[in-house]
Amino acid sequence: MRYLKFPHLPSSKVTHVLLDKRAYNKTVYLLEDSKINIIFCEKSDDVYDAISSHPDIFYFHYENNLIFAAPNSPEKTTRELCKLGFNIIFGEKNVSEKYPEDIGYNLARIGEYVFHNFEFTDRIILRHIEKDNLKKIQINQGYAKCSILIVNQSAIITSDKKIYRKALGQGIDALLIVPGFIKLEGLNYGFIGGCGGLIDRDVLVFNGDIAKHPDYEKIKEFLKKHKVEYLCAEGFELSDIGSIIPLCQQ
C-alpha cells in the first residue's frame, strides 16, 4: 500500500477511499467489488445537513500521507485516517454552518495547481501552499473541490464558467457542462466534482448514473479523449457526496 503523491490522482489501483456515509449502496458495492476499502465520513452537526458528511468539507488531502482537517472534523473518521498512517494536521478554524465558514478546507489541488477562494482558505493550509510554492489559482467559487471533477493531472470537468476559463488559461483541458441535474438534499442542486473520483489512473467512479446527465455525450467523449473509463451507480440520479477521495493505492 502506498499513499498518493498528489491528491485525487492515483497512479495505480486504489486500495482505500474516503466516502460520505450517505453514498448510494450501489456505489458502496461497486467500490467493494473493486476490492477497495472504505473509510466513511461520519455526520457532523456543525454544518448544514446537505453537506454534513461530505469529506471534502472537513478534509483536504494535501500530498502523500498529509491531510489537513478541520479541528471539528468527525472524530471517528479522523481516527480511522490516523490508523491508516495519515499525518493529520488540524487547521486553525472549525467549519460551521454559515457560508463562507464552511469552505476553508474545500480546495482542489491538481498537481502543482491549487484552486480556491484564498480569502477564506484556512491559514495553516495557506502557509503550506505558499511555503511549497504551489501555484494558487484564485476563484470566486468557495466550494472549489465540489465544483471540479479531476479527470487527470491536465483535465477537469466543471459547470463553473470562471473555473473553466482559469483552467484553460493554465493549460489544463476543461469541459464546461450545464449546471444542475445533480442531487444535493435540501438545496437546488449539487456539483459534478462532488459526484465522483478516480479509483485508478484511468478509472473514474460516479455516485449515480452519469447517463442521466443532459451533457452525458459530451462527458463520455471528454473521458474517451483522455483515455479514462468510468463506472457508475446505474439507474440512480447523480448525487453530490463531497467527492470520492482516493487515499491509498497498490
Buried (B, 14 or more C-beta within 10 A) or exposed (E): EEBBEBBBBBEEBBBBBBBBBBBBEBBBEBBEEBEBBBBBBBBBEBBBEBBBBBBBBBBBBBBBBBBBBBEBBBEEBBEBBEEBEBEBBBBEBBBBEEEEBBBBBBBBBBBEBBBBBBEBBBEBBBEBBEEEEBEBBEBEBBBBBBBBBBBBBBBBBBBBEEBBEBBEEBEBBBBBBEBEBBBBEEEEEBBBBBBBBBBBBBBBBBBBBBBBBEBBEBBBEBBEEBEBEBBBBEEBBBBBBBBBBBBBBE
